[in-house]
Amino acid sequence: MRIIHRVTLTLLLTNLLMACTSDNNAVAQQPKVASENVETYVGKPSAPISMNYVISKQNLEPGDEFSIQLDFHSPTESPISIKTTSTEKLTLLNAQTKWQTSATAPGRREVLPALNFVAPENGTFYIKLLASVEQEDGKILSKPFVIHVVVGDGAIQLQPVGEVVIDDNGRKIIIQKGDSSN
């Protein structure tokens, strides 16, 4: 029994001594330096563009016409190209779906013509835009933007896929037609 205690005590003291001396003799690690030929990014690269928007009406109802005023800003001195990539069930009244601003000066915001829409039904809709800018080295960087629009109560009215019946307990049941393989 004494041998086990001595071995355990010896191991414990050895570990404590190693822990104490390892802190005092720690070697300072040198930070890794990236090569000059390699570009490093913390995240996905995207264009240095910001966007603000204002929706002309609140509490939209189906059939309402509304407009969205957009303005863009970039610290680069290059034109900003913007295009609508999707208006997802909203009717875009503008004929133009692509724009290009003049060369931007640092700190200046470029205002686009208003986008005019009609919402045909209740729902939550997303207007998707893609803005691009050319950097000094000739690379074109893009940045996506999404504008969230709620019409009515935001719920989309779905049609049932079968016949709706009420059972004996008052619960709704949907009876669907099945496909027969015979």
N, C-alpha and C positions, 0 to 999 in steps of 0.2 A: 504494500500500500504506500509506504514511504517512497519507494522508487517512482511510482506513478506520480505522486505529488511533486517530487523533485524534477522529473522530466517536464511536467506541465508548467511548473514554476520557471524552469530554465527556458522553455519555449516562449513563455509569456514575456520574460525579461528581455530575451533576444529580440522579439518583435517590437517591444517598446523602445529599445536602444536604436534599432534600425529606423523606426519612425522619427525619433528625435534627430538623428544624424542626417536623415534624408532631406529634411526641411532646410538644414543649415548648409548643406552641400548642393542645393538645387542649382541646376544649370539654367541660366536664362535662355529661353527658346527664342530664336530669331524669327520674326514674322516672314512669311513667304512673300516674295516680291514677284508680281506678275511681269512677264516679259513685255517689252515695249510693242512687240508685234501682235500681241494677243489682246482682244477686246474682252472685258469682263462686264457682266451685267448682274445686278442684284436680283432682278426679276426679268420678266419678258420686256424686251425693248418696245417702246411705243412712241408715237409722235408727241412732242412737247406742245400739246394743244389743249386748251380748256374751252368749255362751252357753257353758255347760260341760255336759258329759254324762259319764255313767259307764255302761258296759255291764256287766250283772250276771254274765255268763259269758264266759270266754275259750275258745278252741278249740271253737267251735260245730260241731255235726254236724247233718245234715238231721233234722228232726223235733224238735229241741231247742226248748224254750220259754225265752225270755230277756226281760229287761226293760232299759229304758234310762231312767235318771233324768236329768231335765233341770232346769237352773236358769238363769235369765236375769237380767241386770242392765242398767239404763239410768240415766244421770245425770238424766234428765227425771223430773218428778214426775207422771207420767201412767201409766195402766194399759198393760200390754203385751199385745197380742193375738197369739196364736200359733195356726197351723193347719198340719196335715200336708197337704202338697200331693201327695205320692206316697210309697208304701211299696214300690214296684217288686217285685212277686212275693213279698213277705213278707206273712204273714197277721197283720193287726193285730187283737189280741184285745180292745182297748178299744173301747167303743161310741162314745166321744167322740173327735172329730177336731179340735175347736176349743176353745181355752181363752182366758181373759182373767184376768190377774193383778189384784190390787187396785192402787190408786195406789201407785207405788213411791216410797220415800224415797231420796235420794241415798246411795249406798254400800250399799244393802240388796239382797240377792239374793232373787229370787222362785223358789221351788221348785214345779214342777208335779207332778201325779200321774205315776207311772211309766208309760211306754208298754210294753205287753206284746206280744211277737211270737212267731211260730213260723216257722222257716225250713223250707220243704218240700223244698228240694233244695240241692245244692252250688252255690256261686256267690259272686260279689261283688255286694252289693246296696247301694243308696243310699237312705236315708230323707231325704226333702226336707221342710223346714219353712220357713214364712214368718212372721217376727215383725214386728209393726207397732207404732208408737207415735205418739201425737198430740203435736205440739209446741205451744208456747204461742200461736203465731200461727194455730193451727187446721189446719196442714198435717199430713197423715199420711205418715210415712216408713216404708218397709218395708226389711227386710234378709233375704235368703235364707240358710239354713244347710243343710248336708248332713252326714249321719252315714254313715260308711263301715262296712259290716258284711261280714265274710268268713265263709262257712259252708263247712265241710269244707276241701278243698284250694283252694277258690276258683274252680276250673274248672267251667264249665258243660258238661254232657255234651250235645253236639249229635248229632242223628240224621243219618246220612249221607243225602244227597239222591238216591242211586242205589245200584246193586249194587256191593259192594266185592269185587274179585277180586285175586289175587296173580299177577303176571306171571312170566315165566321167570327173571328176575333176582331175584325175591323182593320186589319193590316192590309196594305197594298201589296199585291203580288203581280209581277210581270210574267205573262206567259209568252214564251218565244217559240216561233216555229223552228223545228229542227230539220236538218237535212237527213234524208234517208239514203243509205248506201245500197239498199236492196233494189 
